[in-house]
Amino acid sequence: MKKQWVKLVLASSIDGRIAYPEGGKTQLGKSGDRFVLEESLAWSDGILMGGQTLRDHQSICIIKNKSLLKRRVSKGKNEQPIALLVSNQIDFPCNWLFFKQPVQRWLLQKESSSKEVPNGFNKKIKLRIKWRDSIDDLNREGISKIVLLGGAKLISNFLIEDLINELQITITPHILGGDYSWVSSTLTNLNRMMNGDHKWFLKESKKLGNSELLIRYIRENF
């Protein structure tokens, strides 16, 4: 199998929030953030997100940049990475944009009574108890490069198991307040849960325009 690599990609306010205090759909990043997001999507084999994120946006990010699409095709890849949805719910409204977007849709779900693939999805994957085992299963399916988009519960589960190799965060010129940070506020001992032998190393920082700043961290020794 290829080496697995999980990249968390998100746009955050200055105070570390990813949504307005009232919740729901939030679009913080501008054009520069959109481009670096699409670069990551073009690099990836699959985009992983939780059910609540889908309910908020009713769609998934796709690559629109023609040069990035052409680059993927030249490498023998499909134009879009696979959309990997983690959810116990299966009866999403079929009129959502998500089900009209030009992507393969895989549902990742814990054990259920039915093994049938729900309408609108191309494949169903059984989730293991540990995410480490589940991403190994995805690797066997040819998905070794994963972009993790959220939400906070899913991100936190990956942090607890020390499975995130890279952080790509766009800091946007907003101060939002509220509870919607990209890490769950219930994880009061996260630093002790994670492997203390690995430290975060600044790989890149770059101005994106519109007062946005890209920062990329990777885990040392990964």
Disulfide bonds with the S-S distance in Angstrom:
none
